Amino acid sequence: MICLMTLASVYQSSGCAISFELFPPKNAEGVDLLCKNVERLMQFSPKYFTCTYGAGGSSRGTTLEVLQKVKQITNLPVASHLTCVGSTVEELEGYLADAREIGVDYIVALRGDPPQGTTKFEVTEGGLKYANELVELIRGKFDDLGIAVAGYPETHQEAVDFQTDLVNLKRKVDAGADIVITQLFYHNDDFYRFRDACQAIGIEVPIVPGILPVTNFKQAKRIASMCKASIPAELESAMSEKEDAAHQFRVGVDHARQQTIDLLKHGVPGIHYYVLNKSEAAAELLDGLQLAGV
């Protein structure tokens, strides 16, 4: 596999490196639409695309198909999510080998959420318990793959407290992660506190903020509740003024644009956008911005 750039090197140049996250569509029509949106997002010169998969690995095959198509369209590096949920070490190694074979460059290594209908993560017999163990596996046997791990500005929902969560994050970084991509957030101050705390504990890899533009308030509240992210009172008030879809889209995109401008001013090395397989919101909020800084 020839990687166009290592994951660490993406964030070593000046300016702000942009990346986008996709998810595997349910049908061929969805894949075609995703590809069209990927082509539109290319105008912002992203450094790479990532793709998630369904709960418990239910769409891993589709994820690899999507990434293969995205790589053909863009000629950019691509990253697959990978979780410990429902997999033995042997199965994880099999997936990593398949991913590498089709040209995947990076892995977003996660422990993973408990399967739907359950509230507690259960270790699969012969599997892994923590994300740092997954990082160690990748680094030990698939060292040519770049590794991103997740960070939580407002603390992981299962963590005892903020400091314990940071210690767990450092364990993942020390195991060999190249970068940290954060969970979505809507208060930039939450990210800045998190970034400062990471530096204070000795985490020296790039901390990349993750942004999800709010385009539908009901959906945003559901997603935010799942990952323990708070929605600013002023954003909630503005979006609640009207149930009109165009109004909610405009308010949410404007908020994400202001988040982006502020993050650029604070010198973030990159921004990772959760685009939900669409391009309209990202195109609106990024239009005209100088990603080398403002």
C-alpha positions in Angstrom: 0.0 0.0 0.0 1.3 3.4 -0.9 0.1 6.1 1.5 0.1 9.6 0.0 0.9 11.1 3.4 1.3 9.8 6.9 -1.4 10.8 9.3 1.1 12.7 11.5 2.4 14.7 8.5 -1.1 15.9 7.6 -0.9 18.3 10.6 2.8 19.4 10.3 2.3 21.9 7.6 1.1 25.5 8.1 -2.6 26.2 8.0 -5.6 24.2 9.0 -6.1 20.6 7.6 -9.7 19.8 6.8 -11.1 16.3 6.9 -14.7 14.9 6.5 -16.4 11.9 8.1 -18.9 9.8 6.2 -21.1 6.8 7.0 -22.0 3.7 4.9 -25.2 4.3 3.0 -27.9 1.6 3.1 -28.4 1.2 -0.7 -26.8 1.9 -4.1 -28.7 5.1 -4.5 -27.2 6.4 -1.2 -23.7 5.4 -2.4 -24.2 7.4 -5.6 -25.4 10.5 -3.7 -22.5 10.1 -1.3 -20.0 10.1 -4.2 -21.6 13.3 -5.6 -21.3 15.0 -2.3 -17.7 13.8 -1.9 -16.9 15.4 -5.3 -18.5 18.7 -4.1 -16.5 18.6 -0.8 -13.2 18.4 -2.8 -13.4 22.1 -3.5 -12.2 22.7 0.1 -9.0 20.6 -0.4 -9.6 18.1 2.4 -6.6 16.0 3.4 -8.6 12.8 3.9 -12.0 11.2 4.4 -13.1 8.8 7.2 -16.0 6.4 7.2 -17.8 4.8 10.2 -19.7 1.5 10.2 -22.9 0.3 11.8 -23.3 -0.8 15.4 -21.3 -3.9 16.2 -19.6 -3.9 12.8 -22.8 -4.6 10.9 -21.7 -2.6 7.8 -17.9 -3.2 7.8 -18.0 -4.6 4.2 -19.9 -1.5 3.0 -17.5 0.8 4.8 -14.6 -0.7 2.8 -16.5 -0.4 -0.4 -17.3 3.2 0.3 -13.7 4.0 1.2 -12.5 2.3 -2.0 -14.8 4.4 -4.1 -13.9 7.6 -2.2 -10.2 6.9 -2.8 -10.8 6.3 -6.5 -12.7 9.6 -6.8 -10.4 11.8 -4.7 -6.9 10.1 -4.8 -6.7 11.0 -1.2 -5.9 9.0 1.9 -8.9 7.3 3.5 -9.6 6.1 7.1 -11.8 3.4 8.4 -13.4 3.4 11.9 -12.7 0.2 13.8 -14.2 -0.8 17.2 -13.7 -3.6 19.6 -17.4 -4.4 19.8 -18.4 -7.9 18.9 -15.0 -8.9 17.5 -12.2 -11.3 18.4 -8.6 -10.3 17.9 -8.5 -12.6 15.0 -11.5 -10.9 13.4 -10.0 -7.5 14.0 -6.8 -8.6 12.4 -8.8 -9.9 9.4 -10.5 -6.6 9.0 -7.3 -4.7 9.2 -5.7 -6.9 6.6 -8.7 -6.4 4.3 -8.6 -2.7 4.9 -5.0 -2.5 4.0 -5.5 -4.6 0.9 -8.1 -2.3 -0.6 -6.0 0.8 0.1 -7.1 2.2 3.5 -4.4 4.4 4.9 -5.6 5.2 8.4 -7.7 3.7 11.2 -9.9 5.6 13.7 -9.4 3.2 16.6 -12.3 3.1 19.1 -13.6 0.9 21.9 -17.1 1.4 20.5 -20.5 2.0 22.1 -22.5 -0.9 23.6 -24.8 -2.6 21.1 -28.3 -1.1 20.7 -30.6 -2.1 23.5 -27.7 -2.5 26.1 -26.1 0.1 28.4 -22.9 -1.6 29.2 -19.9 -2.6 27.1 -19.3 -6.3 27.2 -15.9 -7.7 26.1 -16.2 -10.3 23.4 -14.5 -13.6 24.3 -11.1 -13.5 22.6 -11.6 -9.8 22.0 -10.3 -6.5 23.4 -11.6 -4.4 26.3 -10.1 -1.0 25.7 -9.2 1.3 22.7 -5.6 1.5 23.8 -5.4 -2.3 23.3 -6.7 -1.9 19.8 -4.1 0.8 19.1 -1.4 -1.6 20.4 -2.7 -4.3 18.1 -2.6 -2.0 15.1 0.8 -0.6 15.9 2.3 -4.0 16.6 1.0 -5.8 13.4 -0.1 -3.1 11.0 2.4 -0.3 11.7 2.1 1.2 8.2 -1.5 2.3 9.1 -1.9 5.7 10.7 -4.0 5.8 13.9 -6.5 8.4 15.2 -8.2 8.0 18.5 -11.2 9.8 20.1 -11.1 12.6 22.7 -14.1 14.0 24.6 -14.0 17.7 25.5 -17.1 17.3 27.7 -15.9 13.9 29.1 -16.9 10.4 27.9 -20.4 9.5 29.1 -19.0 6.4 30.9 -16.0 8.1 32.5 -15.8 8.6 36.3 -14.6 12.1 35.8 -12.7 14.5 33.5 -9.3 13.7 34.8 -9.8 9.9 34.6 -10.9 10.4 31.0 -7.8 12.3 30.2 -5.6 9.6 31.7 -7.4 7.0 29.5 -6.8 9.3 26.5 -3.1 9.5 27.3 -3.0 5.7 27.5 -4.3 5.5 23.9 -1.8 8.1 22.7 1.1 6.4 24.5 0.1 3.1 22.8 0.9 4.7 19.4 -1.9 7.0 18.2 -0.9 9.7 15.8 -3.7 12.2 16.5 -6.7 12.8 18.6 -10.1 13.7 16.9 -12.6 15.1 19.4 -16.3 14.3 19.8 -18.6 17.0 18.5 -19.0 20.1 20.7 -20.9 23.4 20.4 -19.0 25.5 22.9 -15.5 26.3 21.7 -14.4 27.0 25.2 -15.0 23.4 26.0 -12.5 22.4 23.4 -9.9 25.0 24.5 -10.1 23.7 28.1 -9.8 20.2 26.8 -6.8 21.0 24.6 -5.0 22.8 27.5 -5.7 19.8 29.8 -4.3 17.4 27.2 -1.1 19.5 27.0 -0.8 19.7 30.7 -0.9 15.9 31.1 1.7 15.4 28.4 -0.3 14.6 25.3 1.7 16.0 22.5 0.0 14.7 19.3 -2.3 17.1 17.3 -5.7 17.6 18.9 -8.2 18.0 16.1 -11.7 19.5 16.9 -14.7 17.7 15.5 -17.6 19.8 14.3 -21.2 18.7 13.4 -23.2 21.5 11.9 -26.8 21.6 13.4 -29.2 21.5 10.5 -32.2 19.8 12.2 -32.7 20.7 15.9 -34.5 17.5 16.9 -31.7 15.4 15.3 -29.0 17.6 16.9 -30.5 17.1 20.4 -30.7 13.4 19.9 -27.0 13.2 18.8 -25.8 15.5 21.5 -27.6 13.5 24.2 -26.0 10.3 23.0 -22.5 11.8 23.4 -23.0 14.1 26.4 -22.5 17.3 24.4 -24.2 20.4 25.6 -26.1 22.8 23.2 -25.6 26.5 23.9 -28.8 28.2 25.2 -28.5 30.9 22.5 -28.3 28.3 19.8 -31.2 26.3 21.2 -33.3 29.5 21.5 -32.5 30.6 17.9 -33.3 27.2 16.5 -36.5 26.9 18.5 -37.9 30.1 17.1 -39.2 28.3 14.0 -39.6 24.6 13.0 -39.0 25.7 9.4 -36.3 23.6 7.9 -34.6 26.5 6.1 -34.5 28.6 9.2 -32.9 25.7 11.3 -30.4 25.0 8.5 -29.3 28.7 8.4 -29.0 29.1 12.2 -27.1 25.9 12.6 -24.7 26.6 9.7 -24.0 30.1 10.9 -23.1 28.7 14.4 -20.8 26.2 12.9 -19.2 28.8 10.7 -18.5 31.1 13.7 -17.1 28.0 15.6 -14.8 27.4 12.6 -13.6 31.1 12.4 -12.9 31.1 16.1 -11.0 27.8 16.0 -8.9 29.1 13.1 -8.0 32.2 15.1 -6.9 29.9 18.0 -4.5 28.0 15.7 -6.0 24.6 15.6 -4.0 22.2 13.4 -7.1 20.9 11.6 -10.9 20.5 11.8 -12.8 17.3 11.3 -16.4 17.8 10.0 -19.1 15.2 10.6 -21.1 15.8 7.4 -23.6 13.0 7.6 -23.0 12.2 3.9 -24.2 15.6 2.8 -22.3 18.6 1.4 -24.6 21.5 1.7 -23.9 22.5 5.3 -20.1 22.1 4.9 -20.1 24.0 1.7 -22.1 26.9 3.2 -20.0 27.2 6.4 -16.6 26.8 4.7 -17.4 29.1 1.7 -14.8 31.9 1.5 -12.9 31.0 4.6 -9.1 31.1 4.4 -8.2 27.8 6.0 -4.5 28.9 6.3 -5.8 31.2 9.0 -7.9 34.3 9.4 
